[in-house]
Every structure is written in C-alpha cells, then in structure tokens.
Amino acid sequence: MSAGTATGSSGSGRGPLKFLLSADGWPYLFAVAIPLAIVFEITHGDAVLIFVTAAIGLIPAAAIMGRATEELAARSGPGIGGLLNVTFGNFPELIIAIFALNAGLHEVVKASLVGSIIGNVLLVLGASMLVGGMKRDKQTFSATAASAQSTMLLLALATLVMPAVYELIAGTGLPAVGAERVDYDPTVEKISAIASVVLLAGYGAGLLFSLVTHKDLFNPVAEDHSDFAWPVKRSVGVLAGAAVVVGLMSEILVGSITEASETIGLSEFFVGVFVVAIVGNAAEHWVAVLVAHKNKMDLAVNIAIGSSAQIALTVAPSLMLLSFLVGPHPMPLVFNGFELAALIVALFTANQVTQDGESNWFEGFQLLCVYAIFGVAFYFA
C-alpha cells in the first residue's frame, strides 16, 4: 500500500484544520478534554468539571475506535463487522460498569445496562433510520438477520425479568429508584446467577448460528474496500490505544458520578440510564449513524440491535457473576419498575420495526420520540 493511499481516506488531501472541521474530524476537537480531566482528577478539582471533561474526553477516543472498527468491518462484511464494532464499542460500558461495581454502585450499574439497551434500540437505531432515510424513500436490510437478533433480545428480556418477578412475589420487592445498592437474599442471587449462565449460553449459540452455521445469511459478500486505507495491524493497534484512554476516562468518570450528580441536581438513576450509557457507547452510536448515512443499513442495524443483544446477553450476566468477586456483595439482576417498563417497551418496539427489513426516516423519528418520553419519565423519577 502506497503512502498516498494510506493517507488518502483520512484527509483526502485536506489540511489538518479542514479535517478537524469536517464531519469525520470534529470529534477530535474534544481531545483537549483528556489531559484536562486528568489534571482535574489529580488536583481534586470540582466534581462537575471532572465528570464533564471525562465524559467529553471519551468522545475522541470513541471516534477513533469507531474509525478503526469501520475499517475492520469493511474487510469482513456487515455481520462480523457489526460484531467487531459492538464488542469494541461496548468496552467503555464494561469498564465503567466494573469500576462502579467495585464502588458498590449496583443500581448505577443496572441503570447503565438498561440505558445501553434502550439507547441502542431506540436512540441509535432511531437516529440511524432518521439520518439514513432523510434523502431516501426507504432503506433495506436483512429482515432475517435483524429478526434473529431481536429474538435474542426477547430471550434476554424473559431472563432479566424473572428475578424481579420472584422479588415481587416471594421477596422484599423491587429496588427503589434512589437506592445505591440493595442486599438481597441468597435465593434471588442464585436465580440471577443461573439466569446469567443461560444468557451467556444463548449468546454463544447466537454467535454459532450467525458466524458458522448461517454465516452467508448474516455476512454477505464483503463491501468495496476502496474507501478504506488502514491495514489490519494498524486498526487493531489504534483500537488498543483508544481502549487505554477509554479505561482511564471511565475510571475518572465513575469516581465523580455521586458528587457531580448531587451538584447538578440530577439523580444517579438518571445519570446512569442516560448520561453514562450514552457516553459509554459513543463509539458505536457514532459509527451506526455514519454507516446509515452511507446507506449501509445492514451494518447499522447489526450495530444497534447487536449491541443491545451483547449488553443484555453478555455484559449484564458477566457483571452479575463478577459481582461475587468484586464489590461489597453480589448484584442480583433485579431491576426497578421504571427499568423493567423501559426494557419491555423498547425491546418489543425493536422487534416490531425490524421485522419487515425496511426503514424510513419516520420510523426513526418515532423511535426517538419513545426515547425522549423515557427521558422525561426517568428525569422526574
């Protein structure tokens, strides 16, 4: 690969300033927030400043992760590309959750999980359909592939709901919205642990189905690579470097959540469901909307629905099992009433809008409206 080719896609002959002001380059303008967040953290600065700069510092790291995963996706097809994107895109969410879990912020962890799931199927999918459909009558994607992932989400919903049902009928009830953590009895911990193993097994079977036995359905002929210039080693190296930055910003972000939310006047519940979830998944949010704009709806849907499936079937159960080793006590998968309602509505809505394999801007707008309604209800919760 020539030097001219290697640099063509990132700048296409444009100067650094023009690139930074372009649609591809603007996230990197926020890179200055990374050293600021570190300085504020070391000097024990204002919690709000620490939280805001750490959150903003995740944006350029997420953008470069998104660029690298899009490069990898171009060479592997939408199925594998989507999996790569959501896996690396969910890395910030996992890191944030582990730090919060270690701090004993169980309800914040569960809120961020719910926020990630509903954010992907409502905010990300909605924004992708809206942006992608603006100048088109409709966009198409594989209905079978989308349906398979939506069905996985329904499996996750059934498994995530049952510990809450047990607590409602035979336990102490659902956690309060303002709770930091609840120490449940060993029975619901066992139910959650077994459910977690089932979820992980379900996701493993889903990978076998999509990548092995039915790979042609999920991963059709690879896309044209002409617009992509990064070799695989460079993409992987950039992902690793960005992951380090994401981990550092995530640790700083979590450490400031409690004090910052009190100062701003927002509940930890709202911050967990919306702020942390949106920031933690910024990479896949960015890439999904970008590829939808380029009329690559198969990849956009795989990212949005696939990310929710990965959060529900791998991240949530993994954190539950990890909580036996990290934090003050285990974290059963018992969600509060607002979270359960949001999960049920969001996942059934996702199943409805993806079953025909077509999308338009109006469907995207409707998904965003549902997300906005959730935001209002959670704000006042």
VOPA-685129 format. One record per residue (C-alpha): residue number from 0; residue in one letter; x, y, z. Coordinates in Angstrom, 2 decimals, always signed. Example, Ala and Ser with C-alpha at 12.3 -4.5 7.8 and 13.67 -1.06 7.14 Angstrom:
BEGIN
{nr->0; rest->A; east->+12.30; north->-4.50; up->+7.80};
{nr->1; rest->S; east->+13.67; north->-1.06; up->+7.14};
***
This chain:
BEGIN
{nr->0; rest->M; east->+0.00; north->+0.00; up->+0.00};
{nr->1; rest->S; east->+1.48; north->+3.29; up->-1.02};
{nr->2; rest->A; east->+1.90; north->+6.25; up->+1.26};
{nr->3; rest->G; east->-0.57; north->+8.21; up->-0.81};
{nr->4; rest->T; east->-3.19; north->+5.51; up->-0.40};
{nr->5; rest->A; east->-2.51; north->+5.17; up->+3.28};
{nr->6; rest->T; east->-3.34; north->+8.76; up->+3.97};
{nr->7; rest->G; east->-5.97; north->+9.37; up->+1.37};
{nr->8; rest->S; east->-9.03; north->+8.32; up->+3.36};
{nr->9; rest->S; east->-8.22; north->+10.25; up->+6.50};
{nr->10; rest->G; east->-7.60; north->+13.57; up->+4.90};
{nr->11; rest->S; east->-8.08; north->+13.21; up->+1.13};
{nr->12; rest->G; east->-5.52; north->+15.97; up->+0.63};
{nr->13; rest->R; east->-7.17; north->+18.27; up->+3.16};
{nr->14; rest->G; east->-5.17; north->+20.16; up->+5.73};
{nr->15; rest->P; east->-5.45; north->+19.29; up->+9.44};
{nr->16; rest->L; east->-7.79; north->+22.22; up->+10.18};
{nr->17; rest->K; east->-10.18; north->+21.32; up->+7.35};
{nr->18; rest->F; east->-10.22; north->+17.72; up->+8.51};
{nr->19; rest->L; east->-10.97; north->+18.70; up->+12.13};
{nr->20; rest->L; east->-13.88; north->+20.84; up->+10.96};
{nr->21; rest->S; east->-15.28; north->+18.09; up->+8.73};
{nr->22; rest->A; east->-17.97; north->+15.51; up->+9.55};
{nr->23; rest->D; east->-15.24; north->+12.92; up->+10.16};
{nr->24; rest->G; east->-12.86; north->+15.09; up->+12.14};
{nr->25; rest->W; east->-14.92; north->+17.16; up->+14.59};
{nr->26; rest->P; east->-14.85; north->+14.58; up->+17.44};
{nr->27; rest->Y; east->-11.08; north->+15.00; up->+17.70};
{nr->28; rest->L; east->-11.53; north->+18.66; up->+18.62};
{nr->29; rest->F; east->-12.54; north->+17.38; up->+22.06};
{nr->30; rest->A; east->-9.19; north->+15.62; up->+22.64};
{nr->31; rest->V; east->-8.09; north->+18.56; up->+24.80};
{nr->32; rest->A; east->-10.57; north->+17.33; up->+27.43};
{nr->33; rest->I; east->-8.46; north->+14.21; up->+28.07};
{nr->34; rest->P; east->-5.48; north->+15.97; up->+29.73};
{nr->35; rest->L; east->-7.88; north->+18.40; up->+31.43};
{nr->36; rest->A; east->-9.77; north->+15.54; up->+33.05};
{nr->37; rest->I; east->-6.52; north->+14.01; up->+34.27};
{nr->38; rest->V; east->-5.35; north->+17.33; up->+35.72};
{nr->39; rest->F; east->-8.69; north->+17.98; up->+37.45};
{nr->40; rest->E; east->-8.64; north->+14.47; up->+38.89};
{nr->41; rest->I; east->-5.06; north->+14.72; up->+40.20};
{nr->42; rest->T; east->-5.67; north->+18.16; up->+41.72};
{nr->43; rest->H; east->-9.03; north->+17.08; up->+43.21};
{nr->44; rest->G; east->-10.91; north->+19.70; up->+41.27};
{nr->45; rest->D; east->-14.64; north->+20.32; up->+41.14};
{nr->46; rest->A; east->-16.59; north->+17.07; up->+40.66};
{nr->47; rest->V; east->-18.75; north->+18.54; up->+37.90};
{nr->48; rest->L; east->-15.68; north->+19.65; up->+35.94};
{nr->49; rest->I; east->-14.13; north->+16.22; up->+36.37};
{nr->50; rest->F; east->-17.31; north->+14.48; up->+35.24};
{nr->51; rest->V; east->-17.86; north->+16.75; up->+32.23};
{nr->52; rest->T; east->-14.25; north->+16.69; up->+30.99};
{nr->53; rest->A; east->-14.01; north->+12.90; up->+31.43};
{nr->54; rest->A; east->-17.28; north->+12.43; up->+29.54};
{nr->55; rest->I; east->-16.12; north->+14.74; up->+26.75};
{nr->56; rest->G; east->-12.73; north->+13.01; up->+26.71};
{nr->57; rest->L; east->-14.45; north->+9.77; up->+25.79};
{nr->58; rest->I; east->-15.77; north->+11.32; up->+22.55};
{nr->59; rest->P; east->-12.49; north->+11.42; up->+20.56};
{nr->60; rest->A; east->-11.46; north->+8.03; up->+21.93};
{nr->61; rest->A; east->-14.82; north->+6.63; up->+20.85};
{nr->62; rest->A; east->-14.49; north->+8.26; up->+17.44};
{nr->63; rest->I; east->-11.10; north->+6.71; up->+16.74};
{nr->64; rest->M; east->-12.41; north->+3.34; up->+17.95};
{nr->65; rest->G; east->-15.31; north->+3.76; up->+15.56};
{nr->66; rest->R; east->-13.00; north->+4.58; up->+12.65};
{nr->67; rest->A; east->-10.82; north->+1.55; up->+13.34};
{nr->68; rest->T; east->-13.77; north->-0.81; up->+13.67};
{nr->69; rest->E; east->-15.31; north->+0.56; up->+10.46};
{nr->70; rest->E; east->-12.01; north->-0.19; up->+8.71};
{nr->71; rest->L; east->-12.14; north->-3.76; up->+10.04};
{nr->72; rest->A; east->-15.83; north->-4.07; up->+9.16};
{nr->73; rest->A; east->-15.16; north->-3.11; up->+5.54};
{nr->74; rest->R; east->-12.92; north->-6.13; up->+5.16};
{nr->75; rest->S; east->-15.09; north->-8.68; up->+6.95};
{nr->76; rest->G; east->-18.70; north->-7.91; up->+5.93};
{nr->77; rest->P; east->-21.59; north->-6.42; up->+7.94};
{nr->78; rest->G; east->-22.10; north->-9.44; up->+10.22};
{nr->79; rest->I; east->-18.56; north->-9.80; up->+11.51};
{nr->80; rest->G; east->-18.02; north->-6.05; up->+11.16};
{nr->81; rest->G; east->-21.03; north->-5.32; up->+13.31};
{nr->82; rest->L; east->-19.84; north->-7.81; up->+15.92};
{nr->83; rest->L; east->-16.38; north->-6.22; up->+15.99};
{nr->84; rest->N; east->-17.90; north->-2.77; up->+16.33};
{nr->85; rest->V; east->-20.26; north->-3.61; up->+19.17};
{nr->86; rest->T; east->-17.59; north->-5.60; up->+21.00};
{nr->87; rest->F; east->-15.09; north->-2.76; up->+20.99};
{nr->88; rest->G; east->-17.86; north->-0.17; up->+21.26};
{nr->89; rest->N; east->-19.20; north->-1.81; up->+24.42};
{nr->90; rest->F; east->-15.75; north->-1.87; up->+26.00};
{nr->91; rest->P; east->-16.19; north->+1.58; up->+27.62};
{nr->92; rest->E; east->-19.55; north->+0.49; up->+29.03};
{nr->93; rest->L; east->-17.98; north->-2.63; up->+30.53};
{nr->94; rest->I; east->-15.07; north->-0.70; up->+32.05};
{nr->95; rest->I; east->-17.36; north->+1.96; up->+33.51};
{nr->96; rest->A; east->-19.60; north->-0.75; up->+34.98};
{nr->97; rest->I; east->-16.70; north->-2.66; up->+36.56};
{nr->98; rest->F; east->-15.44; north->+0.46; up->+38.32};
{nr->99; rest->A; east->-18.97; north->+1.26; up->+39.50};
{nr->100; rest->L; east->-19.45; north->-2.35; up->+40.62};
{nr->101; rest->N; east->-16.25; north->-2.21; up->+42.65};
{nr->102; rest->A; east->-17.50; north->+1.02; up->+44.25};
{nr->103; rest->G; east->-20.72; north->-0.73; up->+45.28};
{nr->104; rest->L; east->-22.91; north->+1.38; up->+42.97};
{nr->105; rest->H; east->-25.11; north->-1.56; up->+41.99};
{nr->106; rest->E; east->-28.14; north->+0.45; up->+40.97};
{nr->107; rest->V; east->-25.97; north->+2.74; up->+38.84};
{nr->108; rest->V; east->-24.55; north->-0.34; up->+37.12};
{nr->109; rest->K; east->-28.01; north->-1.76; up->+36.42};
{nr->110; rest->A; east->-29.26; north->+1.64; up->+35.30};
{nr->111; rest->S; east->-26.37; north->+1.98; up->+32.84};
{nr->112; rest->L; east->-27.10; north->-1.52; up->+31.48};
{nr->113; rest->V; east->-30.74; north->-0.62; up->+30.90};
{nr->114; rest->G; east->-29.66; north->+2.71; up->+29.43};
{nr->115; rest->S; east->-27.35; north->+0.97; up->+26.97};
{nr->116; rest->I; east->-30.02; north->-1.49; up->+25.86};
{nr->117; rest->I; east->-32.78; north->+1.05; up->+25.33};
{nr->118; rest->G; east->-30.32; north->+3.61; up->+23.99};
{nr->119; rest->N; east->-29.19; north->+1.30; up->+21.21};
{nr->120; rest->V; east->-32.62; north->+0.08; up->+20.12};
{nr->121; rest->L; east->-34.28; north->+3.49; up->+20.39};
{nr->122; rest->L; east->-31.68; north->+6.28; up->+20.19};
{nr->123; rest->V; east->-29.06; north->+4.67; up->+17.93};
{nr->124; rest->L; east->-31.43; north->+2.73; up->+15.69};
{nr->125; rest->G; east->-33.80; north->+5.70; up->+15.58};
{nr->126; rest->A; east->-31.05; north->+8.18; up->+14.70};
{nr->127; rest->S; east->-29.69; north->+5.77; up->+12.07};
{nr->128; rest->M; east->-33.08; north->+5.37; up->+10.42};
{nr->129; rest->L; east->-33.75; north->+9.11; up->+10.60};
{nr->130; rest->V; east->-30.40; north->+10.19; up->+9.16};
{nr->131; rest->G; east->-30.20; north->+7.37; up->+6.62};
{nr->132; rest->G; east->-33.74; north->+7.93; up->+5.40};
{nr->133; rest->M; east->-33.62; north->+11.71; up->+5.08};
{nr->134; rest->K; east->-32.94; north->+11.69; up->+1.32};
{nr->135; rest->R; east->-34.30; north->+8.25; up->+0.54};
{nr->136; rest->D; east->-37.80; north->+6.79; up->+0.31};
{nr->137; rest->K; east->-36.67; north->+3.74; up->+2.26};
{nr->138; rest->Q; east->-33.64; north->+1.69; up->+3.21};
{nr->139; rest->T; east->-33.45; north->-2.09; up->+3.30};
{nr->140; rest->F; east->-31.61; north->-4.61; up->+5.45};
{nr->141; rest->S; east->-31.75; north->-8.33; up->+6.14};
{nr->142; rest->A; east->-35.04; north->-8.97; up->+7.93};
{nr->143; rest->T; east->-33.95; north->-12.49; up->+8.87};
{nr->144; rest->A; east->-30.71; north->-11.34; up->+10.48};
{nr->145; rest->A; east->-32.45; north->-8.50; up->+12.33};
{nr->146; rest->S; east->-35.23; north->-10.84; up->+13.47};
{nr->147; rest->A; east->-32.73; north->-13.34; up->+14.84};
{nr->148; rest->Q; east->-31.05; north->-10.66; up->+16.94};
{nr->149; rest->S; east->-34.39; north->-9.25; up->+18.08};
{nr->150; rest->T; east->-35.40; north->-12.74; up->+19.20};
{nr->151; rest->M; east->-32.20; north->-12.94; up->+21.23};
{nr->152; rest->L; east->-33.24; north->-9.71; up->+22.92};
{nr->153; rest->L; east->-36.61; north->-11.23; up->+23.81};
{nr->154; rest->L; east->-34.76; north->-14.20; up->+25.34};
{nr->155; rest->A; east->-32.74; north->-11.73; up->+27.38};
{nr->156; rest->L; east->-35.89; north->-9.89; up->+28.42};
{nr->157; rest->A; east->-37.51; north->-13.07; up->+29.72};
{nr->158; rest->T; east->-34.41; north->-13.94; up->+31.70};
{nr->159; rest->L; east->-33.87; north->-10.44; up->+33.09};
{nr->160; rest->V; east->-37.49; north->-10.07; up->+34.18};
{nr->161; rest->M; east->-37.80; north->-13.29; up->+36.20};
{nr->162; rest->P; east->-35.58; north->-12.30; up->+39.18};
{nr->163; rest->A; east->-37.75; north->-9.17; up->+39.56};
{nr->164; rest->V; east->-40.91; north->-11.30; up->+39.40};
{nr->165; rest->Y; east->-39.51; north->-13.50; up->+42.16};
{nr->166; rest->E; east->-38.79; north->-10.48; up->+44.34};
{nr->167; rest->L; east->-42.28; north->-9.10; up->+43.76};
{nr->168; rest->I; east->-43.98; north->-12.36; up->+44.72};
{nr->169; rest->A; east->-41.71; north->-14.02; up->+47.26};
{nr->170; rest->G; east->-39.10; north->-11.43; up->+48.19};
{nr->171; rest->T; east->-38.78; north->-7.91; up->+49.51};
{nr->172; rest->G; east->-39.96; north->-6.09; up->+46.38};
{nr->173; rest->L; east->-38.22; north->-4.12; up->+43.65};
{nr->174; rest->P; east->-35.40; north->-1.70; up->+44.44};
{nr->175; rest->A; east->-36.29; north->+1.94; up->+44.96};
{nr->176; rest->V; east->-35.31; north->+4.41; up->+42.25};
{nr->177; rest->G; east->-32.97; north->+6.33; up->+44.56};
{nr->178; rest->A; east->-31.25; north->+3.27; up->+46.02};
{nr->179; rest->E; east->-27.50; north->+2.86; up->+45.71};
{nr->180; rest->R; east->-27.49; north->-0.89; up->+46.29};
{nr->181; rest->V; east->-29.76; north->-3.49; up->+47.88};
{nr->182; rest->D; east->-28.54; north->-6.60; up->+49.68};
{nr->183; rest->Y; east->-30.97; north->-9.31; up->+48.56};
{nr->184; rest->D; east->-31.35; north->-12.81; up->+49.96};
{nr->185; rest->P; east->-29.25; north->-15.70; up->+48.58};
{nr->186; rest->T; east->-32.17; north->-17.21; up->+46.63};
{nr->187; rest->V; east->-32.51; north->-14.36; up->+44.15};
{nr->188; rest->E; east->-28.73; north->-14.28; up->+43.85};
{nr->189; rest->K; east->-28.82; north->-17.94; up->+42.80};
{nr->190; rest->I; east->-31.65; north->-17.26; up->+40.35};
{nr->191; rest->S; east->-29.67; north->-14.40; up->+38.83};
{nr->192; rest->A; east->-26.50; north->-16.48; up->+38.62};
{nr->193; rest->I; east->-28.27; north->-19.35; up->+36.85};
{nr->194; rest->A; east->-30.06; north->-16.89; up->+34.55};
{nr->195; rest->S; east->-26.69; north->-15.31; up->+33.74};
{nr->196; rest->V; east->-25.26; north->-18.65; up->+32.67};
{nr->197; rest->V; east->-28.32; north->-19.23; up->+30.46};
{nr->198; rest->L; east->-27.88; north->-15.80; up->+28.85};
{nr->199; rest->L; east->-24.21; north->-16.43; up->+28.13};
{nr->200; rest->A; east->-25.08; north->-19.80; up->+26.60};
{nr->201; rest->G; east->-27.77; north->-18.15; up->+24.49};
{nr->202; rest->Y; east->-25.33; north->-15.56; up->+23.17};
{nr->203; rest->G; east->-22.77; north->-18.26; up->+22.40};
{nr->204; rest->A; east->-25.39; north->-20.17; up->+20.41};
{nr->205; rest->G; east->-26.26; north->-16.96; up->+18.60};
{nr->206; rest->L; east->-22.64; north->-16.48; up->+17.56};
{nr->207; rest->L; east->-22.51; north->-20.09; up->+16.33};
{nr->208; rest->F; east->-25.67; north->-19.50; up->+14.33};
{nr->209; rest->S; east->-24.58; north->-16.20; up->+12.76};
{nr->210; rest->L; east->-20.88; north->-16.87; up->+12.22};
{nr->211; rest->V; east->-20.78; north->-20.59; up->+11.46};
{nr->212; rest->T; east->-23.97; north->-22.42; up->+10.51};
{nr->213; rest->H; east->-25.71; north->-19.45; up->+8.79};
{nr->214; rest->K; east->-22.79; north->-17.14; up->+8.11};
{nr->215; rest->D; east->-23.84; north->-16.45; up->+4.50};
{nr->216; rest->L; east->-27.11; north->-15.01; up->+5.74};
{nr->217; rest->F; east->-25.51; north->-12.71; up->+8.30};
{nr->218; rest->N; east->-22.29; north->-11.91; up->+6.46};
{nr->219; rest->P; east->-22.89; north->-11.50; up->+2.71};
{nr->220; rest->V; east->-20.25; north->-10.56; up->+0.19};
{nr->221; rest->A; east->-17.77; north->-8.09; up->+1.68};
{nr->222; rest->E; east->-18.17; north->-4.46; up->+0.76};
{nr->223; rest->D; east->-15.94; north->-2.44; up->-1.55};
{nr->224; rest->H; east->-12.69; north->-1.66; up->+0.26};
{nr->225; rest->S; east->-11.63; north->+1.24; up->-1.91};
{nr->226; rest->D; east->-12.61; north->+3.89; up->+0.64};
{nr->227; rest->F; east->-10.59; north->+2.26; up->+3.42};
{nr->228; rest->A; east->-6.84; north->+2.53; up->+3.80};
{nr->229; rest->W; east->-5.80; north->+1.17; up->+7.21};
{nr->230; rest->P; east->-4.11; north->-2.22; up->+7.36};
{nr->231; rest->V; east->-5.44; north->-4.68; up->+9.93};
{nr->232; rest->K; east->-2.45; north->-4.27; up->+12.27};
{nr->233; rest->R; east->-2.92; north->-0.51; up->+12.35};
{nr->234; rest->S; east->-6.64; north->-0.85; up->+13.07};
{nr->235; rest->V; east->-6.02; north->-3.26; up->+15.94};
{nr->236; rest->G; east->-3.23; north->-1.09; up->+17.35};
{nr->237; rest->V; east->-5.41; north->+2.01; up->+17.25};
{nr->238; rest->L; east->-8.22; north->+0.11; up->+18.98};
{nr->239; rest->A; east->-5.85; north->-0.97; up->+21.75};
{nr->240; rest->G; east->-4.55; north->+2.56; up->+22.28};
{nr->241; rest->A; east->-8.03; north->+4.04; up->+22.33};
{nr->242; rest->A; east->-9.11; north->+1.35; up->+24.79};
{nr->243; rest->V; east->-6.44; north->+2.50; up->+27.24};
{nr->244; rest->V; east->-7.70; north->+6.09; up->+27.02};
{nr->245; rest->V; east->-11.29; north->+4.90; up->+27.42};
{nr->246; rest->G; east->-10.37; north->+2.91; up->+30.52};
{nr->247; rest->L; east->-8.66; north->+5.93; up->+32.12};
{nr->248; rest->M; east->-11.53; north->+8.32; up->+31.30};
{nr->249; rest->S; east->-14.04; north->+5.74; up->+32.53};
{nr->250; rest->E; east->-12.34; north->+5.40; up->+35.90};
{nr->251; rest->I; east->-12.28; north->+9.17; up->+36.35};
{nr->252; rest->L; east->-15.92; north->+9.45; up->+35.23};
{nr->253; rest->V; east->-17.20; north->+6.85; up->+37.68};
{nr->254; rest->G; east->-15.27; north->+8.36; up->+40.57};
{nr->255; rest->S; east->-17.10; north->+11.66; up->+40.10};
{nr->256; rest->I; east->-20.65; north->+10.37; up->+39.49};
{nr->257; rest->T; east->-22.06; north->+10.60; up->+43.00};
{nr->258; rest->E; east->-20.80; north->+14.11; up->+43.86};
{nr->259; rest->A; east->-21.38; north->+15.51; up->+40.37};
{nr->260; rest->S; east->-24.96; north->+14.27; up->+40.16};
{nr->261; rest->E; east->-25.76; north->+15.84; up->+43.54};
{nr->262; rest->T; east->-24.22; north->+19.16; up->+42.49};
{nr->263; rest->I; east->-26.01; north->+19.28; up->+39.14};
{nr->264; rest->G; east->-29.30; north->+18.23; up->+40.70};
{nr->265; rest->L; east->-29.69; north->+15.05; up->+38.68};
{nr->266; rest->S; east->-30.32; north->+11.69; up->+40.28};
{nr->267; rest->E; east->-27.72; north->+8.94; up->+39.96};
{nr->268; rest->F; east->-30.53; north->+6.95; up->+38.38};
{nr->269; rest->F; east->-30.98; north->+9.41; up->+35.50};
{nr->270; rest->V; east->-27.22; north->+9.83; up->+35.11};
{nr->271; rest->G; east->-26.77; north->+6.06; up->+34.95};
{nr->272; rest->V; east->-29.56; north->+5.40; up->+32.44};
{nr->273; rest->F; east->-28.86; north->+8.28; up->+30.09};
{nr->274; rest->V; east->-25.56; north->+10.11; up->+30.62};
{nr->275; rest->V; east->-23.26; north->+7.19; up->+31.42};
{nr->276; rest->A; east->-24.96; north->+4.91; up->+28.91};
{nr->277; rest->I; east->-24.73; north->+7.43; up->+26.06};
{nr->278; rest->V; east->-21.11; north->+8.35; up->+26.81};
{nr->279; rest->G; east->-20.06; north->+4.74; up->+27.33};
{nr->280; rest->N; east->-21.47; north->+3.69; up->+23.96};
{nr->281; rest->A; east->-20.42; north->+6.76; up->+22.00};
{nr->282; rest->A; east->-18.24; north->+4.74; up->+19.61};
{nr->283; rest->E; east->-20.98; north->+2.51; up->+18.26};
{nr->284; rest->H; east->-23.50; north->+5.37; up->+18.31};
{nr->285; rest->W; east->-21.24; north->+7.36; up->+16.02};
{nr->286; rest->V; east->-20.47; north->+4.52; up->+13.61};
{nr->287; rest->A; east->-24.08; north->+3.29; up->+13.31};
{nr->288; rest->V; east->-25.37; north->+6.71; up->+12.26};
{nr->289; rest->L; east->-22.40; north->+7.25; up->+9.95};
{nr->290; rest->V; east->-22.87; north->+3.98; up->+8.05};
{nr->291; rest->A; east->-26.64; north->+4.52; up->+7.86};
{nr->292; rest->H; east->-25.93; north->+7.89; up->+6.23};
{nr->293; rest->K; east->-23.84; north->+5.94; up->+3.70};
{nr->294; rest->N; east->-26.85; north->+3.63; up->+3.07};
{nr->295; rest->K; east->-25.25; north->+0.64; up->+4.81};
{nr->296; rest->M; east->-28.30; north->-0.23; up->+6.90};
{nr->297; rest->D; east->-27.33; north->-3.89; up->+7.36};
{nr->298; rest->L; east->-24.27; north->-2.76; up->+9.30};
{nr->299; rest->A; east->-26.20; north->-0.03; up->+11.16};
{nr->300; rest->V; east->-28.91; north->-2.46; up->+12.28};
{nr->301; rest->N; east->-26.31; north->-5.07; up->+13.24};
{nr->302; rest->I; east->-24.57; north->-2.46; up->+15.39};
{nr->303; rest->A; east->-27.72; north->-1.12; up->+17.09};
{nr->304; rest->I; east->-29.56; north->-4.39; up->+17.72};
{nr->305; rest->G; east->-26.37; north->-6.42; up->+18.10};
{nr->306; rest->S; east->-25.02; north->-4.05; up->+20.74};
{nr->307; rest->S; east->-28.19; north->-4.32; up->+22.80};
{nr->308; rest->A; east->-28.06; north->-8.10; up->+22.49};
{nr->309; rest->Q; east->-24.43; north->-8.17; up->+23.59};
{nr->310; rest->I; east->-25.14; north->-5.92; up->+26.59};
{nr->311; rest->A; east->-28.15; north->-7.99; up->+27.64};
{nr->312; rest->L; east->-26.70; north->-11.45; up->+27.00};
{nr->313; rest->T; east->-23.02; north->-10.99; up->+27.88};
{nr->314; rest->V; east->-22.21; north->-7.76; up->+29.73};
{nr->315; rest->A; east->-25.13; north->-7.92; up->+32.19};
{nr->316; rest->P; east->-24.66; north->-11.60; up->+33.14};
{nr->317; rest->S; east->-20.86; north->-11.24; up->+33.24};
{nr->318; rest->L; east->-21.13; north->-8.32; up->+35.67};
{nr->319; rest->M; east->-23.59; north->-10.27; up->+37.79};
{nr->320; rest->L; east->-21.20; north->-13.22; up->+38.05};
{nr->321; rest->L; east->-18.23; north->-10.88; up->+38.57};
{nr->322; rest->S; east->-20.05; north->-9.24; up->+41.47};
{nr->323; rest->F; east->-19.44; north->-12.38; up->+43.53};
{nr->324; rest->L; east->-15.76; north->-11.39; up->+43.44};
{nr->325; rest->V; east->-15.87; north->-7.58; up->+43.07};
{nr->326; rest->G; east->-17.65; north->-5.13; up->+45.31};
{nr->327; rest->P; east->-19.33; north->-5.41; up->+48.72};
{nr->328; rest->H; east->-21.77; north->-8.21; up->+47.80};
{nr->329; rest->P; east->-23.37; north->-9.89; up->+44.75};
{nr->330; rest->M; east->-25.56; north->-7.84; up->+42.41};
{nr->331; rest->P; east->-28.75; north->-9.77; up->+41.53};
{nr->332; rest->L; east->-30.38; north->-8.84; up->+38.23};
{nr->333; rest->V; east->-33.38; north->-7.24; up->+39.93};
{nr->334; rest->F; east->-34.40; north->-4.07; up->+38.09};
{nr->335; rest->N; east->-36.79; north->-1.40; up->+39.35};
{nr->336; rest->G; east->-40.20; north->-0.72; up->+37.83};
{nr->337; rest->F; east->-39.07; north->+2.08; up->+35.51};
{nr->338; rest->E; east->-36.24; north->-0.06; up->+34.14};
{nr->339; rest->L; east->-38.49; north->-3.07; up->+33.58};
{nr->340; rest->A; east->-41.09; north->-0.98; up->+31.77};
{nr->341; rest->A; east->-38.43; north->+0.62; up->+29.56};
{nr->342; rest->L; east->-36.90; north->-2.75; up->+28.69};
{nr->343; rest->I; east->-40.24; north->-4.31; up->+27.79};
{nr->344; rest->V; east->-41.42; north->-1.40; up->+25.62};
{nr->345; rest->A; east->-38.03; north->-0.86; up->+23.92};
{nr->346; rest->L; east->-37.39; north->-4.49; up->+23.02};
{nr->347; rest->F; east->-40.86; north->-5.16; up->+21.67};
{nr->348; rest->T; east->-40.63; north->-1.91; up->+19.69};
{nr->349; rest->A; east->-37.30; north->-3.00; up->+18.20};
{nr->350; rest->N; east->-38.81; north->-6.34; up->+17.20};
{nr->351; rest->Q; east->-41.72; north->-4.55; up->+15.53};
{nr->352; rest->V; east->-39.74; north->-2.03; up->+13.44};
{nr->353; rest->T; east->-37.14; north->-4.52; up->+12.17};
{nr->354; rest->Q; east->-39.36; north->-7.43; up->+11.17};
{nr->355; rest->D; east->-40.06; north->-6.20; up->+7.59};
{nr->356; rest->G; east->-36.45; north->-5.46; up->+6.63};
{nr->357; rest->E; east->-37.24; north->-1.87; up->+5.64};
{nr->358; rest->S; east->-36.87; north->+1.50; up->+7.35};
{nr->359; rest->N; east->-37.57; north->+5.17; up->+6.69};
{nr->360; rest->W; east->-36.97; north->+8.46; up->+8.44};
{nr->361; rest->F; east->-40.42; north->+8.50; up->+10.06};
{nr->362; rest->E; east->-39.81; north->+5.18; up->+11.83};
{nr->363; rest->G; east->-36.56; north->+6.60; up->+13.12};
{nr->364; rest->F; east->-38.32; north->+9.72; up->+14.38};
{nr->365; rest->Q; east->-40.88; north->+7.59; up->+16.22};
{nr->366; rest->L; east->-38.14; north->+5.61; up->+17.96};
{nr->367; rest->L; east->-36.52; north->+8.86; up->+19.07};
{nr->368; rest->C; east->-39.88; north->+10.06; up->+20.42};
{nr->369; rest->V; east->-40.17; north->+6.93; up->+22.58};
{nr->370; rest->Y; east->-36.64; north->+7.52; up->+23.88};
{nr->371; rest->A; east->-37.50; north->+11.15; up->+24.69};
{nr->372; rest->I; east->-40.59; north->+10.04; up->+26.63};
{nr->373; rest->F; east->-38.44; north->+7.65; up->+28.66};
{nr->374; rest->G; east->-36.02; north->+10.51; up->+29.34};
{nr->375; rest->V; east->-38.75; north->+12.74; up->+30.72};
{nr->376; rest->A; east->-40.16; north->+9.97; up->+32.96};
{nr->377; rest->F; east->-36.72; north->+8.98; up->+34.27};
{nr->378; rest->Y; east->-35.80; north->+12.60; up->+34.93};
{nr->379; rest->F; east->-38.74; north->+13.04; up->+37.27};
{nr->380; rest->A; east->-38.43; north->+9.55; up->+38.80};
***
